[in-house]
Amino acid sequence: MFGAYLLQNWPLILILIAFFISLLTSVFLDKSTVKRMYILIGGVFLLSIIVFIEFYFRDDPDKKILRTILMAIRYSATPFIIAQIIFTLVKRLRWFIFIPALSLVVLNIISIFTGIIFSIGEDNMLHRGKVLGFLPFIMVGLYGILLIYLLIKRSNKKPMEIVYIIFLAFALGSGLVLPFIFRDAYASLFCITIAVALFAYFQFNTLQLTNKDALTGLMNRHAYYADIHNDPKSISAVISIDMNGLKVLNDSEGHEAGDKALVTLSSCFASVLTNRQTGYRIGGDEFIIICRKTSDAEVYEIIQKIRDNVAETKYNCAIGYSLNLTGNKTVTYLLRESDKMMYKEKEKFYSESNDRRKKD
């Protein structure tokens, strides 16, 4: 039996080992996230054993009760795995995310005795319940839709991120559709499909952490330098933004207050950007927005919306911009122009602040 399991699941084992090694060498994930991913790896491995044993005894009528129990575990496991992914992604959901999966566990246990979801007939074949037979698939589908929604919501809508999300959606979707097409033959591919989806999720998570600024959620300096060399001719404008008074705020109220200010300002920027504009935090209080295929009118509108949003806070920032009207300006030149305008506005702010202090 052991040899048969290895032969059938060797690709899965290799993927899980690669996943495990990737987690061991990752410097981007916090310990709690790594621990939760280890649980996911262990869960998929145990599920592969359960699936193998269930189908190993498929033609043995004396193992009907064992198969029924293992089937209940298998139908309960997949929603739990996706719920665990969501739990790892959005920690504030806590254990509430597992309530639907727990409800399905109860129903699967009841189904062992009643057959409301599944049963094994006298022909030793699987029979789905007339009322709730498709509930496990519906549950997985709903969890999958929630996961994809959360991933899209947390992403910066960058092409590489979208590719991972589409692939993950495809992998999860195939796990819902293919069992109805290939039936029992799909059993050997069931766990490896889940493992590939998990690995894609891990890569997406790592991609976000390496390219995102940990404090503000904007793209970081590394991503900025990579992105400006990607189709530079499509860059139609650069917007430079710098917070006014961050040093004073840090000195008077502490760095926690300064961090809160940066997070607040970054949300003022991010909320007005579309998928044709990307915001970056490239230094302490320095931000850049790269606009691609964005008209001059749209650039002015973005800047005005940012000013309006910032005006609703207790903070202040200086803004400069440069338009690539001819399409011949380099990114370096655009940045130099926008920085020059931004520093002039910054000087004006501090000059007026000093004048007010003198009057007071």
KAGI-V367830 format. One record per pair of residues at least 6 apart in sequence whose ideal C-beta (glycine too) atoms are under 7 Angstrom apart, sorted by the first residue. I is the first residue (numbers start at 1). J is the second residue. Records with the same first field share a line. If there is no record, write none. Layout:
# KAGI-V367830
I: J, J
This chain:
# KAGI-V367830
1: 56
5: 52
8: 52, 188
9: 48, 52
11: 192
12: 48, 191, 192, 195
15: 192, 195, 196, 199
16: 41, 44, 45, 195
19: 41, 198, 199, 202
20: 41
22: 202
23: 34, 37, 38
26: 34, 206
28: 206, 209, 210
29: 209
33: 88
36: 84, 87, 88
37: 88, 202
39: 84
40: 81, 84, 85, 198
43: 77, 81, 84
44: 81, 191, 194, 195, 198
47: 74, 77, 191
48: 191
50: 70, 73, 74
51: 74, 187, 190, 191
53: 70
54: 67, 70, 71, 74
55: 184, 187
57: 63, 66, 67
58: 124
59: 124
61: 124
64: 120
67: 120
68: 112, 120
69: 112
71: 118
72: 108, 109, 111, 112
75: 108, 117, 118, 136
76: 104, 105, 108
78: 140, 194
79: 100, 101, 104, 139, 140, 143
80: 101
81: 194
82: 140, 143, 144, 147
83: 97, 98, 101, 143
85: 147, 201
86: 93, 97, 143, 146, 147, 150
87: 93, 97
89: 150
90: 150
100: 139
104: 135, 136, 139
107: 116, 117, 132, 135
108: 117
110: 116
111: 117, 118, 129
115: 129
116: 129, 131, 132
117: 129, 132, 133, 135, 136
118: 126, 127, 128, 129, 133
119: 127
120: 126
121: 127
128: 134
137: 176
140: 176
141: 176
144: 172
148: 165, 168, 169
151: 165, 204
152: 165
155: 161, 165
156: 219, 278
157: 275
160: 207
161: 204, 207, 208
164: 200, 203, 204, 207
165: 204
167: 200
168: 197, 200, 201, 204
171: 193, 196, 197, 200
172: 197
174: 193
175: 190, 193, 194
178: 186
179: 186
211: 219, 220, 222, 223
212: 219, 220
213: 219, 220, 281
215: 259, 262, 263
216: 262, 263, 266, 281
217: 266
218: 266, 270, 279, 280, 281
219: 278, 279, 280
220: 280, 281
221: 280, 282
223: 280
224: 280, 282, 288
227: 278, 290
228: 290, 331
232: 331
233: 327
234: 292, 293
235: 290, 292, 324, 331
236: 291, 292, 293, 294, 324
237: 291, 294, 299, 321, 322, 323, 324
238: 288, 290, 321, 322, 331, 334, 335, 338
239: 288, 289, 291, 303, 319, 321, 338
240: 288, 320, 335, 338, 339, 342
241: 269, 287, 317, 319, 342
242: 285, 286, 317, 318, 342, 346
243: 261, 262, 265, 285, 315, 317
244: 316, 317, 318, 346, 349
245: 316
246: 258, 261, 284, 285
249: 257, 258, 261
250: 258
261: 315
262: 285
264: 313, 315
265: 310, 315, 317
266: 281
268: 306, 309, 310, 313
269: 279, 287, 289, 306
270: 279
271: 309
272: 302, 305, 306, 309
273: 279, 289
276: 291, 292, 293, 294
277: 289, 290, 291, 294, 302
278: 289, 290
279: 287, 289
280: 287, 288
281: 287
282: 288
291: 299
296: 323
299: 321, 323
303: 319, 321
306: 319
307: 319
310: 316, 317
316: 349
318: 342, 345, 346, 349
319: 342, 345
320: 338, 339, 340, 341, 342, 345
321: 338, 341
322: 334, 337, 338
324: 334
